[in-house]
Amino acid sequence: MTSIYKIFENLGYKHNPEAGNIAININLQYFTNKDGSIRWIWPATMSQPLFLKFYNIHGWKARVFEFIVKKLFAIELNHWFFKTINISLIPDEAGSIFDITNRTWALFTGTTGPNQKYIIYQEDDNKNGLFTKIPISERSATLIDQEKMVLTQLANHHIKSFVFPKIIERSKTKLTLSSFENYDQRCQTLTQQHTAVFEELEMISSETFSFEDFRDKHHIRERLMRLENTRNKIPSGIIKKLQRLHQSLLGSQVTTHIAHKDFTPWNMYTDSTGKLYIYDWELSRALTPKGFDFFHFIIQKGILSERKTWAQIKWEILVHSTESYLKHENIAHLLSLYLLINVLYYLELYNNQEKWHQQINWLLEIWNEAMSDVLGSRDNTRELLLIDIFDWLSKKRYAGLKLPAIPIETLSIYSDLDLLMDRALAFDLVCFVKTHPLVSQIKTQRSFSKTVATIITRNDEILSIDCIHSLKRKNIEYMSVDEMIDQSYLDSEGNRRVNDLHTSEFVALFYGLNYAVVPKKFRFFPFEKYLENSFLGPLVNPKERGVFQHDPLMKMMKKEKRNQGLSYLKNTLIYYFETIMKLFSQRGMIISFSGVDGAGKSTVIQHTKNEIEKKLRRKVVVIRHRPSLLPILSAWSKGKKRAEQDAANSLPRQGQNRNILSSLFRFTYYYFDYIFGQFYIYLRHVLGGTIVLYDRYYFDFINDSLRSNIILPKWFLKNAYRFLLQPDLNYFLYADPKTILSRKKELDESSIETLTEDYLQLFGELEKKNRSHYYAIENVDLDRTLTTITEQIQTKLF
């Protein structure tokens, strides 16, 4: 914290308590920030709280603070509530910057950072207010010189739409400006007066460039590269998105003009007529993208004053853009330019700033979401979301488990994300994801050991995250999550990873305790070397690589303190409780696929199975035609194995049965299999969360009963369907006869056309009458078919 003596040293005064009569003894009062640093200083004898001139009075808290402070000064009780200090100062030999013996002044120490400067408010002999800016670094001195130049330029252009400070005195050490005596109201929303300001600034200097020329004038490529190479406290993801934003703008046109570049409600006042007094022009530059001040006003206000989400800020942008000078512009393009220029500038600033205030984290979070939202229309939304999640986690206590040695955003679409963290952080992460602009849906399952979040992005991409709180096999805890987090490390991109030793131990324990062999992809070179030096060393067998026997591992785990006594009892109770709860927390579903031979059912079913297992992470069971609690009829005479072999080798629709009674017997036999088998399937699979895929279903009895050697009226077979549990999703796959015959020649063209027509009619009728869904899909483009089916399954599950 900068001491009060250091502050006055920057103003040309030295602290010297032994200076005697030549010293200036003064009683001062001051107000501190939350971190204890000094914010405002003023003479203790001052009768008015002039330091409120620096205060942005917006919101009820600010108004209450203003009211209390004014009352305290009015009844002369301010010395009870503000800290007081008596100091002895002598002017520096080079001279002081301002006269501290003046009884009416207040000093603001500025915002911490490279741009920090002091601002002093005082009154001249005619009681006119003056603001004096005093740089305390080379960077802030440069900014004050810039403000001098801009104010001179504005004065030469005879500005009409707004008022700005007049230069009273300028020197190398300070800049004194006129005050805003008749302007005493803050304006928190954009008005026509603001639009008039934007239009007049555009008239001063307006030029159009190709983005490539604009980029070169601002040295954007070089600055991005330098920021990436010197990244210190900045999360790596936000820099990646700046680079993507830069790429997205190539080939576009950029209209520029002079802009304020810190155009916020706290840098302006209005008078009773609504005219604006705008100050703090030190960041102002020409060649600024059109719309910069418009976006800056809404975004900075939304983040720092109103604490809005990006969705709320974006809505305000869209509302005001239709009323402003941007109504005929491409808002998304201008917003991209604003984010690129503004975020890059402040990241360069913050990267060199030793101490971050809380507002920086607020800004980074919303900027991240805004860039993801803009990029989401052209980039992979899953990748952008992964980048944002790890940026959000960058200052939090977590560790990634089994993270591949690749940029995190390139994580395979078939891989989930395993993160070690406590339940509180998992809750916060879920809340963050829920409000993210790229997320359309999120499904959360919470248990004692982990929180599972399955996320669907707005482009229907899937990301599954396991937030692991404890590592257990049933009721046995086999590793300490806290220890793994504490001993994790940061990789080159700033992502926290479980160290290699703990990763090797986890892999061996996880697969060994689950009676499985360690997959080859985890048996990297140091794997067994790490384990030889760990507590698992005695169980490493060079002759059986990747094999860790369950029983010795379990015996070893049970000796651990966390698996004994009350801890063991607690883990056992939790295990049984969660086992019971799983029966009610996640239901599966039944999906049927129908179609003539050659329609592509088998291929679609296999791909659908893979998609559900790898992307949706749900167990899948494929059943052919019926539940099969009862064997096929011929099994009673031939035996099950031979009967199934004969059925597989024979062509469909070759049965010779023409007897109604025989058909009724055959149908009744198989119908009982459906009636009783459906409950078995539901209890055994669906209730446990499994997805059941039927390769053909009861519909074959209705439309293609000849296939099952049954001759019965269609109306009878159709009515019998009413008493069955209907699959949640039903797909009829079809194609034109020529396509089907090119795949399989088991049916003639006439039969294909008849069956297709019958199925289309049946599915149309069932869709109208039932709650379940019946879809007919022309299967000529496999990718398109799979996309349609996968999206519908996702929708149903979510």
C-alpha positions in Angstrom: 0.0 0.0 0.0 1.3 3.5 -0.9 1.8 5.4 2.3 0.4 9.0 2.7 4.0 10.2 2.9 4.8 8.6 -0.5 1.8 10.3 -2.0 3.0 13.7 -0.9 6.5 12.9 -2.0 5.1 12.5 -5.5 3.5 16.0 -5.1 6.8 17.6 -4.2 6.7 17.5 -0.4 9.0 15.6 2.0 8.0 14.3 5.4 10.3 15.7 8.0 8.9 15.8 11.6 12.2 17.5 12.8 12.1 20.4 10.4 10.7 22.8 13.1 9.3 26.1 12.0 10.1 25.7 8.4 7.8 22.6 8.2 4.1 22.8 7.2 2.1 21.0 9.9 -1.2 19.9 8.6 -4.1 17.7 9.9 -5.5 15.5 7.1 -8.4 13.1 6.9 -8.5 10.2 4.4 -10.7 7.4 3.2 -9.4 4.0 2.2 -10.4 1.4 -0.4 -11.4 -2.1 0.7 -7.8 -3.3 0.4 -6.6 -0.6 2.8 -5.0 1.7 0.2 -5.7 5.4 0.4 -8.4 6.7 -2.0 -9.2 10.3 -1.0 -7.3 12.8 1.1 -8.5 16.3 2.3 -7.7 18.9 5.0 -9.3 18.0 8.3 -10.5 21.7 8.6 -12.5 21.5 5.4 -16.2 22.1 5.9 -17.5 20.4 2.8 -16.9 16.9 1.4 -15.2 18.0 -1.9 -13.9 14.5 -2.4 -17.4 13.5 -3.5 -16.5 15.3 -6.8 -14.6 12.2 -7.6 -17.4 9.8 -6.7 -19.7 8.2 -9.2 -23.1 8.5 -7.5 -25.2 5.8 -9.0 -27.5 3.3 -7.3 -29.1 3.4 -3.9 -25.9 2.4 -2.0 -23.9 5.3 -3.6 -26.8 7.7 -2.8 -27.0 6.6 0.8 -23.2 7.0 1.2 -23.4 10.5 -0.3 -26.3 11.5 2.0 -24.5 10.2 5.2 -21.2 11.9 4.3 -22.9 15.3 3.7 -24.8 15.0 6.9 -21.6 14.2 8.9 -19.9 17.3 7.5 -22.9 19.4 8.1 -23.0 18.6 11.8 -19.2 18.5 12.0 -18.9 14.9 13.1 -16.8 13.8 10.1 -13.7 13.5 12.4 -15.5 10.7 14.2 -15.9 8.5 11.1 -12.8 9.3 9.0 -9.2 8.6 9.8 -7.1 11.7 10.8 -3.4 12.1 10.6 -1.0 15.0 11.5 2.0 15.3 9.3 4.9 17.7 8.9 5.9 18.4 5.3 8.5 20.6 3.7 8.5 21.6 0.0 11.0 19.8 -2.3 13.9 21.9 -3.5 12.5 21.6 -7.1 9.2 23.0 -5.8 5.8 21.6 -5.0 3.1 20.9 -7.5 0.3 22.5 -5.5 -0.3 24.5 -2.4 -1.4 22.2 0.5 -2.0 25.2 2.8 -5.2 26.0 0.8 -8.1 24.9 3.0 -10.4 23.7 0.2 -8.9 20.9 -1.8 -9.3 17.1 -2.1 -7.1 14.5 -3.6 -8.0 11.3 -5.4 -5.1 8.8 -5.7 -6.5 7.2 -8.9 -7.0 3.6 -10.0 -4.0 1.4 -9.2 -2.1 0.4 -12.3 0.4 1.7 -14.9 -2.0 4.5 -15.9 -2.4 5.8 -12.3 -2.4 9.5 -11.7 -3.4 11.8 -8.9 -6.3 14.2 -9.4 -6.7 17.3 -7.1 -9.9 19.3 -6.9 -9.6 22.9 -5.6 -11.2 26.3 -6.1 -9.6 29.5 -7.4 -10.1 33.0 -6.0 -13.4 33.3 -7.7 -14.7 30.0 -6.2 -14.4 28.3 -9.6 -13.6 24.6 -9.4 -10.4 23.3 -10.9 -9.2 19.7 -11.5 -5.4 19.2 -11.6 -4.1 15.9 -13.0 -0.6 14.9 -11.8 1.2 12.0 -13.5 3.2 9.6 -11.3 4.7 7.5 -14.0 6.0 7.9 -17.5 2.9 6.1 -18.9 0.5 8.4 -17.1 2.6 11.5 -18.1 2.2 10.3 -21.8 -1.6 10.0 -21.3 -1.9 13.5 -19.8 0.1 14.9 -22.8 -2.4 13.1 -25.1 -5.3 14.7 -23.2 -3.7 18.1 -23.7 -3.5 17.5 -27.5 -7.1 16.1 -27.8 -8.6 19.0 -25.8 -6.8 21.5 -28.0 -8.0 19.7 -31.1 -11.6 19.7 -29.8 -11.4 23.5 -29.1 -10.2 24.1 -32.6 -13.2 22.3 -34.1 -15.8 24.4 -32.3 -17.8 21.5 -30.9 -21.5 22.0 -30.5 -23.0 18.7 -29.3 -21.2 18.6 -26.0 -19.0 20.5 -23.5 -15.5 19.5 -22.5 -12.9 20.9 -20.0 -10.9 23.9 -20.9 -7.2 23.9 -20.3 -6.3 26.4 -17.5 -2.7 25.6 -17.0 -0.3 23.0 -18.5 3.2 22.0 -17.6 5.4 18.9 -17.6 4.2 18.0 -14.1 0.5 18.7 -14.2 -2.5 19.7 -16.3 -5.2 21.9 -14.7 -8.7 21.9 -16.2 -11.9 23.7 -15.7 -14.7 22.1 -13.6 -18.3 21.3 -14.4 -20.2 23.7 -12.1 -23.5 23.7 -14.0 -23.4 20.0 -14.8 -24.5 17.9 -11.8 -26.4 14.9 -13.0 -25.2 11.5 -14.1 -26.8 9.9 -17.1 -26.9 6.1 -17.0 -28.6 5.4 -20.4 -27.7 6.4 -23.9 -29.8 9.3 -25.3 -30.0 11.3 -28.5 -27.4 13.6 -26.9 -24.9 10.7 -26.9 -25.7 9.9 -30.5 -25.1 13.5 -31.4 -21.6 13.2 -29.7 -20.8 10.1 -31.8 -21.9 11.8 -35.0 -19.9 14.9 -34.4 -16.7 13.0 -33.5 -17.1 11.0 -36.7 -17.3 14.3 -38.6 -13.9 15.4 -37.2 -12.0 12.5 -38.7 -13.4 9.5 -40.6 -11.4 7.1 -42.6 -12.0 3.6 -44.0 -9.3 0.9 -44.3 -9.0 -2.8 -45.1 -8.7 -4.7 -41.9 -5.2 -5.7 -42.9 -4.1 -2.0 -43.1 -6.0 -1.2 -39.9 -4.3 -4.1 -38.2 -0.9 -2.9 -39.3 -1.5 0.7 -38.1 -2.3 -0.7 -34.6 0.4 -3.4 -34.7 -2.2 -5.9 -33.7 -0.3 -9.0 -34.8 2.9 -8.0 -33.0 1.0 -7.1 -29.8 -0.9 -10.4 -29.8 2.4 -12.3 -30.2 4.1 -10.3 -27.5 1.2 -10.8 -25.1 1.2 -14.5 -25.7 5.0 -14.8 -25.2 5.0 -12.6 -22.0 1.7 -13.8 -20.5 2.0 -13.6 -16.8 -1.3 -13.4 -14.9 -3.6 -13.3 -18.0 -5.5 -16.6 -18.6 -4.3 -18.2 -21.9 -7.8 -18.8 -23.2 -8.7 -15.1 -23.6 -5.6 -14.6 -25.7 -6.5 -17.5 -27.9 -9.9 -16.0 -28.5 -8.4 -12.6 -29.4 -6.3 -14.5 -32.0 -9.5 -16.1 -33.4 -11.2 -12.8 -33.4 -8.3 -11.3 -35.4 -8.6 -14.2 -37.9 -12.4 -13.7 -38.2 -11.9 -10.1 -39.3 -9.5 -10.7 -42.1 -10.8 -9.4 -45.4 -13.3 -7.0 -43.9 -13.5 -3.2 -44.0 -13.0 -0.9 -41.0 -14.4 2.6 -40.7 -12.6 4.7 -38.1 -12.9 8.1 -36.4 -11.7 9.9 -33.3 -13.2 8.4 -30.1 -13.1 9.2 -26.4 -12.3 5.5 -25.7 -13.3 5.8 -22.0 -16.8 6.9 -22.7 -18.6 5.9 -19.5 -21.3 7.4 -17.2 -18.6 8.3 -14.7 -16.7 10.4 -17.2 -19.5 12.7 -18.0 -22.3 14.8 -16.5 -25.4 16.4 -17.9 -27.2 19.7 -17.1 -30.9 20.4 -16.8 -31.3 20.4 -20.7 -29.5 17.1 -21.1 -26.4 18.5 -22.7 -23.3 16.5 -21.9 -20.1 17.6 -20.2 -17.5 14.9 -21.1 -14.1 14.8 -19.4 -11.0 12.4 -19.0 -9.9 12.4 -22.7 -6.5 10.9 -22.0 -7.3 7.6 -23.8 -8.8 9.4 -26.8 -7.4 8.4 -30.2 -8.1 8.8 -33.9 -8.3 5.7 -36.1 -10.7 4.1 -33.6 -13.3 1.7 -35.0 -16.8 3.2 -35.5 -19.1 2.4 -32.6 -16.3 2.0 -30.0 -17.7 4.6 -27.6 -21.2 3.2 -28.0 -20.2 -0.3 -27.0 -17.8 1.0 -24.3 -20.6 3.0 -22.5 -23.0 0.0 -22.4 -20.5 -2.7 -21.6 -18.4 -0.9 -18.9 -21.5 0.3 -17.2 -23.0 -3.1 -17.3 -20.0 -4.8 -15.9 -18.7 -2.3 -13.3 -21.8 -0.4 -12.1 -24.8 -2.7 -12.8 -23.1 -6.1 -12.5 -25.1 -7.5 -15.4 -24.6 -10.7 -17.3 -23.4 -10.7 -20.9 -26.9 -11.7 -22.0 -28.4 -8.6 -20.4 -25.6 -6.3 -21.7 -26.1 -7.7 -25.2 -29.8 -7.1 -25.1 -29.1 -3.4 -24.2 -26.7 -3.2 -27.1 -29.2 -4.5 -29.6 -32.0 -2.2 -28.3 -29.9 1.0 -28.5 -28.2 0.1 -31.8 -31.6 0.4 -33.6 -31.9 4.0 -32.2 -28.4 5.2 -32.7 -26.1 6.2 -35.6 -25.3 2.4 -35.9 -28.8 1.4 -37.0 -27.6 0.6 -40.6 -24.4 -1.0 -39.5 -23.3 -4.6 -39.0 -23.4 -4.7 -35.2 -21.6 -8.1 -34.9 -18.7 -6.8 -37.0 -18.4 -3.6 -35.1 -18.6 -5.4 -31.8 -15.8 -7.8 -32.9 -13.6 -4.8 -33.7 -14.4 -3.2 -30.3 -13.6 -6.3 -28.4 -10.3 -6.9 -30.3 -9.0 -3.3 -29.7 -10.3 -2.8 -26.2 -9.6 -6.2 -24.7 -6.1 -6.3 -26.2 -5.3 -2.9 -24.8 -6.4 -3.8 -21.2 -4.8 -7.2 -21.3 -1.5 -5.5 -22.1 -2.1 -3.2 -19.2 -3.1 -5.9 -16.7 -0.3 -8.2 -17.7 2.1 -5.7 -16.2 0.0 -4.8 -13.2 1.3 -6.4 -10.0 -1.9 -6.2 -8.0 -5.4 -6.9 -9.5 -8.5 -5.4 -8.0 -11.8 -7.4 -8.1 -13.1 -5.4 -11.1 -10.5 -6.8 -13.4 -11.9 -10.3 -12.8 -15.4 -9.0 -13.5 -14.2 -7.5 -16.8 -12.3 -10.6 -17.9 -15.3 -12.8 -17.3 -17.7 -10.7 -19.4 -15.2 -10.0 -22.1 -14.6 -13.8 -22.4 -18.3 -14.5 -22.7 -18.8 -11.6 -25.2 -16.0 -12.9 -27.5 -17.3 -16.5 -27.3 -20.7 -15.2 -28.2 -19.4 -13.3 -31.2 -17.1 -16.2 -32.3 -19.8 -18.8 -31.7 -21.5 -18.0 -35.0 -18.5 -19.2 -37.0 -16.2 -21.2 -34.6 -16.7 -24.6 -32.8 -18.8 -23.8 -29.8 -17.6 -26.8 -27.8 -14.0 -25.6 -28.2 -14.9 -22.0 -27.2 -16.7 -23.3 -24.1 -13.7 -25.4 -23.1 -11.5 -22.4 -23.3 -13.9 -20.3 -21.2 -14.2 -23.0 -18.5 -10.5 -23.3 -18.0 -10.1 -19.5 -18.0 -12.8 -19.3 -15.3 -11.1 -22.0 -13.3 -7.6 -20.4 -13.6 -7.7 -18.8 -10.1 -9.6 -21.6 -8.4 -8.7 -24.8 -6.6 -9.0 -27.8 -9.0 -7.0 -30.2 -11.0 -7.6 -31.9 -14.4 -7.4 -35.7 -14.3 -6.1 -37.6 -17.4 -6.0 -34.4 -19.5 -4.3 -35.3 -22.8 -1.1 -33.4 -23.7 -2.8 -31.2 -26.3 -4.4 -27.7 -26.2 -7.5 -28.3 -24.1 -9.9 -26.9 -26.7 -9.0 -29.8 -29.1 -10.3 -32.4 -26.6 -11.9 -35.2 -28.7 -15.7 -34.9 -29.1 -15.8 -38.5 -27.7 -13.9 -37.5 -24.5 -15.4 -36.2 -21.3 -13.6 -33.9 -18.9 -12.6 -35.2 -15.5 -11.9 -32.4 -13.0 -11.1 -32.8 -9.3 -12.8 -30.2 -7.1 -15.0 -29.8 -4.0 -18.8 -29.7 -4.2 -18.9 -25.9 -3.7 -16.7 -25.2 -6.7 -18.7 -27.7 -8.8 -21.9 -25.8 -7.9 -20.3 -22.5 -9.0 -19.0 -24.1 -12.2 -22.5 -25.4 -13.1 -23.9 -21.9 -12.4 -21.3 -20.3 -14.7 -22.0 -22.8 -17.5 -25.8 -22.4 -17.2 -25.6 -18.6 -18.0 -22.9 -19.0 -20.7 -24.0 -17.6 -24.0 -22.9 -20.7 -25.9 -24.9 -23.2 -23.8 -28.4 -24.1 -24.8 -29.1 -26.9 -22.2 -27.4 -28.4 -19.2 -28.4 -31.5 -17.3 -26.8 -32.0 -13.9 -26.6 -35.1 -11.7 -25.3 -34.7 -8.2 -24.0 -37.3 -5.8 -21.7 -37.5 -2.8 -18.7 -38.5 -5.0 -19.2 -36.4 -8.1 -21.3 -33.8 -10.0 -21.9 -34.7 -13.6 -22.8 -31.9 -16.0 -23.9 -32.9 -19.5 -23.9 -29.7 -21.7 -25.4 -29.1 -25.1 -24.1 -26.0 -26.8 -26.2 -23.8 -29.0 -24.8 -25.6 -32.1 -25.9 -29.0 -30.6 -22.4 -30.1 -29.6 -22.0 -32.1 -26.4 -19.5 -31.6 -23.6 -19.7 -33.9 -20.5 -17.9 -32.8 -17.3 -17.3 -35.0 -14.2 -16.6 -32.8 -11.2 -15.1 -35.4 -8.9 -15.2 -34.9 -5.1 -13.9 -38.3 -4.0 -12.5 -41.3 -5.8 -14.3 -44.5 -4.8 -14.9 -48.0 -6.0 -18.3 -48.8 -4.4 -17.7 -48.1 -0.7 -13.9 -48.1 -0.9 -12.1 -44.7 -1.3 -8.8 -45.4 -3.2 -7.2 -42.0 -3.5 -7.3 -38.6 -1.8 -8.7 -35.9 -4.1 -7.4 -33.1 -1.8 -3.8 -34.5 -2.0 -4.0 -34.8 -5.7 -5.1 -31.2 -6.1 -2.5 -29.9 -3.6 0.3 -31.7 -5.5 -0.9 -30.8 -9.0 1.0 -28.5 -11.4 0.3 -25.7 -13.9 1.0 -26.6 -17.6 2.4 -24.1 -20.2 -1.2 -22.7 -20.8 -1.9 -22.2 -17.1 -4.2 -25.2 -16.8 -3.8 -27.2 -13.6 -3.1 -31.0 -14.1 -2.8 -34.0 -11.7 0.9 -34.9 -11.6 2.2 -38.0 -13.5 2.7 -40.1 -10.3 -0.9 -39.6 -9.1 -2.2 -40.1 -12.7 -0.4 -43.4 -12.9 -1.6 -44.6 -9.5 -5.2 -43.6 -10.4 -5.1 -45.5 -13.7 -3.8 -48.6 -12.1 -6.3 -48.5 -9.2 -9.3 -47.6 -11.4 -8.8 -50.4 -13.9 -7.6 -52.9 -11.3 -10.4 -52.4 -8.9 -12.9 -52.7 -11.8 -11.4 -56.1 -13.0 -10.0 -54.5 -16.2 -6.7 -54.3 -17.9 -5.1 -50.8 -18.2 -5.7 -49.7 -21.9 -2.5 -49.3 -24.0 -3.1 -45.5 -24.4 -2.3 -45.1 -20.7 0.8 -47.3 -20.7 3.1 -44.6 -21.7 6.9 -45.1 -21.0 7.1 -43.6 -17.4 3.9 -45.4 -16.3 5.4 -48.5 -14.7 8.5 -46.5 -13.6 6.3 -44.2 -11.6 4.4 -47.1 -10.1 7.5 -49.0 -9.1 8.4 -46.0 -6.8 4.9 -45.7 -5.4 3.0 -47.7 -2.8 1.8 -49.9 -5.8 5.3 -50.9 -6.6 5.0 -54.5 -5.2 2.0 -55.2 -7.5 3.8 -54.2 -10.8 4.4 -57.3 -12.9 6.6 -56.8 -15.9 5.3 -60.0 -17.5 1.7 -58.8 -17.4 1.9 -55.2 -18.4 -1.2 -53.2 -17.4 -2.6 -56.0 -15.3 -3.3 -55.2 -11.6 -5.2 -57.9 -9.7 -8.4 -56.8 -8.0 -8.0 -58.7 -4.7 -4.5 -57.6 -3.7 -5.5 -54.0 -4.6 -8.7 -54.2 -2.5 -6.7 -55.7 0.4 -4.3 -52.8 0.2 -7.0 -50.2 0.1 -8.9 -51.6 3.1 -5.8 -51.0 5.2 -6.0 -47.3 4.5 -7.3 -45.2 7.5 -10.0 -43.7 5.2 -11.5 -47.1 4.7 -11.7 -48.2 8.4 -13.9 -47.5 11.3 -16.5 -44.8 11.1 -15.2 -43.7 7.7 -15.8 -47.1 6.2 -19.3 -47.2 7.7 -20.0 -43.7 6.3 -18.8 -44.7 2.8 -20.9 -47.9 2.9 -24.1 -46.1 3.9 -23.4 -43.5 1.1 -22.8 -46.3 -1.5 -26.1 -48.0 -0.8 -28.0 -44.8 -0.6 -26.6 -43.7 -4.0 -27.3 -47.1 -5.5 -31.0 -46.8 -4.6 -31.2 -43.2 -5.8 -29.8 -44.2 -9.2 -32.9 -46.2 -9.8 -35.0 -43.0 -9.7 -32.5 -40.4 -10.9 -31.8 -41.4 -14.5 -34.2 -43.3 -16.8 -33.2 -44.8 -20.0 -35.4 -45.1 -23.1 -36.4 -47.5 -25.9 -35.8 -46.7 -29.6 -37.0 -48.9 -32.5 -35.6 -49.0 -36.0 -37.7 -50.4 -38.8 -37.3 -50.8 -42.6 -37.1 -53.2 -45.4 -33.9 -55.2 -45.9 -31.3 -52.9 -47.5 -32.7 -49.7 -46.0 -29.5 -49.4 -43.9 -30.8 -50.2 -40.4 -27.8 -52.2 -39.2 -25.4 -49.4 -40.2 -27.5 -46.7 -38.6 -28.0 -48.7 -35.4 -24.3 -49.3 -35.0 -23.4 -45.6 -35.5 -26.2 -44.5 -33.2 -25.0 -46.9 -30.6 -21.5 -45.5 -30.8 -22.8 -41.9 -30.7 -24.9 -42.6 -27.6 -22.1 -44.4 -25.8 -19.3 -42.0 -26.6 -21.0 -38.7 -26.7 -24.0 -39.1 -24.4 -22.1 -41.5 -22.2 -25.1 -43.8 -21.7 -25.0 -47.6 -21.8 -26.7 -49.1 -24.9 -28.2 -52.5 -25.5 -29.2 -53.7 -29.0 -32.1 -56.2 -29.2 -33.3 -57.9 -32.4 -37.0 -57.8 -33.1 -38.4 -58.8 -29.7 -37.4 -59.1 -26.0 -36.5 -62.8 -26.6 -37.4 -64.1 -23.2 -38.9 -67.0 -25.2 -36.7 -68.6 -27.9 -37.9 -68.9 -31.5 -40.5 -71.6 -32.0 -38.2 -74.0 -33.9 -35.8 -74.0 -30.9 -38.2 -76.4 -29.1 -37.7 -79.0 -31.8 -34.2 -78.3 -33.2 -32.5 -76.8 -30.1 -31.7 -73.1 -29.7 -28.3 -73.0 -31.4 -29.3 -74.9 -34.5 -32.7 -73.0 -34.8 -30.9 -69.6 -34.6 -28.3 -70.8 -37.2 -31.0 -71.9 -39.6 -32.9 -68.6 -39.2 -29.8 -66.7 -40.0 -29.0 -68.7 -43.1 -32.6 -68.5 -44.6 -34.0 -65.6 -46.6 -36.8 -63.6 -45.1 -40.5 -64.0 -46.2 -39.9 -67.7 -47.3 -42.3 -69.3 -44.8 -45.0 -71.7 -46.2 -47.6 -71.3 -43.4 -51.1 -70.5 -44.7 -53.1 -71.8 -41.7 -55.0 -69.3 -39.6 -54.9 -71.4 -36.5 -51.2 -72.1 -36.9 -50.6 -68.3 -37.4 -52.7 -67.5 -34.4 -50.6 -69.9 -32.3 -47.3 -68.5 -33.6 -48.5 -64.9 -33.0 -49.7 -65.7 -29.5 -46.4 -67.2 -28.6 -44.4 -64.2 -29.8 -47.0 -61.7 -28.4 -46.5 -63.2 -24.9 -42.8 -62.6 -25.4 -43.6 -58.9 -26.0 -46.1 -58.7 -23.1 -43.9 -60.2 -20.4 -40.6 -59.3 -22.0 -41.4 -55.6 -22.1 -41.5 -55.5 -18.3 -38.2 -57.3 -18.0 -36.6 -54.9 -20.5 -38.0 -51.9 -18.6 -36.9 -53.1 -15.1 -33.6 -54.6 -16.2 -32.5 -51.8 -18.6 -34.6 -48.7 -18.8 -35.0 -48.2 -15.1 -31.2 -48.4 -14.8 -30.6 -45.7 -17.3 -29.8 -47.9 -20.3 -30.8 -47.0 -23.9 -32.4 -49.9 -25.6 -32.2 -50.1 -29.5 -34.6 -52.5 -31.2 -33.4 -53.7 -34.6 -37.0 -54.2 -36.0 -39.9 -54.2 -33.7 -43.6 -55.3 -33.4 -44.4 -53.2 -36.5 -43.1 -56.1 -38.6 -46.0 -58.2 -37.4 -48.4 -55.5 -38.7 -46.9 -54.7 -42.1 -44.7 -57.7 -42.8 -46.2 -60.6 -40.9 -45.1 -63.0 -43.7 -41.6 -62.5 -42.5 -42.6 -64.2 -39.2 -44.6 -66.9 -41.1 -47.9 -65.4 -39.8 -51.1 -64.9 -41.8 -53.5 -62.8 -39.7 -55.7 -59.7 -40.4 -53.8 -56.4 -40.2 -56.6 -54.8 -38.1 -56.2 -57.5 -35.5 -52.4 -57.2 -35.3 -52.6 -53.4 -35.2 -55.1 -53.5 -32.3 -52.9 -55.8 -30.3 -50.1 -53.1 -30.4 -52.3 -51.0 -28.1 -51.4 -53.2 -25.1 -47.7 -52.9 -25.5 -45.4 -50.3 -23.9 -44.5 -48.2 -26.9 -40.9 -47.2 -27.6 -40.1 -43.5 -26.9 -38.7 -43.0 -30.5 -39.5 -45.0 -33.5 -37.7 -44.7 -36.9 -38.7 -46.1 -40.2 -35.7 -45.9 -42.6 -36.5 -46.1 -46.3 -35.0 -45.3 -49.7 -36.0 -45.7 -53.3 -36.1 -49.4 -54.6 -33.0 -49.0 -56.8 -30.9 -47.8 -53.9 -32.2 -50.7 -51.7 -31.6 -53.3 -54.4 -28.1 -52.0 -54.9 -27.4 -52.8 -51.3 -29.4 -56.1 -50.9 -31.3 -58.2 -53.4 -33.6 -60.0 -50.9 -36.9 -58.4 -52.1 -38.2 -57.4 -55.5 -39.0 -53.9 -56.4 -42.8 -54.3 -56.0 -42.4 -55.7 -52.5 -40.1 -52.8 -51.5 -42.6 -50.2 -52.8 -45.6 -51.9 -51.0 -43.8 -52.3 -47.7 -42.5 -48.8 -47.8 -46.0 -47.4 -48.5 -47.5 -49.5 -45.7 -44.9 -48.4 -43.1 -45.2 -44.7 -44.1 -49.0 -45.0 -43.6 -48.7 -46.9 -40.3 -46.2 -44.4 -38.8 -48.3 -41.5 -39.9 -51.3 -43.0 -38.1 -49.4 -43.8 -35.0 -47.8 -40.4 -34.7 -51.3 -38.8 -34.6 -52.7 -41.2 -32.0 -49.8 -41.8 -29.5 -47.5 -39.8 -27.2 -44.5 -41.7 -28.6 -42.8 -40.2 -31.6 -42.8 -41.9 -35.0 -40.4 -40.6 -37.7 -39.9 -41.7 -41.3 -36.4 -40.9 -42.6 -35.2 -41.3 -46.2 -31.8 -42.9 -45.6 -29.8 -41.8 -48.6 -27.2 -39.6 -46.7 -25.9 -41.4 -43.7 -24.4 -38.3 -42.0 -27.7 -36.5 -42.3 -29.7 -39.4 -41.0 -27.4 -39.8 -38.0 -27.4 -36.1 -37.2 -31.2 -36.1 -37.3 -31.5 -39.1 -35.0 -28.8 -38.0 -32.6 -30.4 -34.5 -32.2 -33.8 -36.1 -31.5 -32.3 -38.5 -28.9 -30.5 -35.6 -27.2 -33.7 -33.6 -27.1 -35.6 -36.5 -25.6 -33.0 -37.2 -23.0 -32.7 -33.6 -22.0 
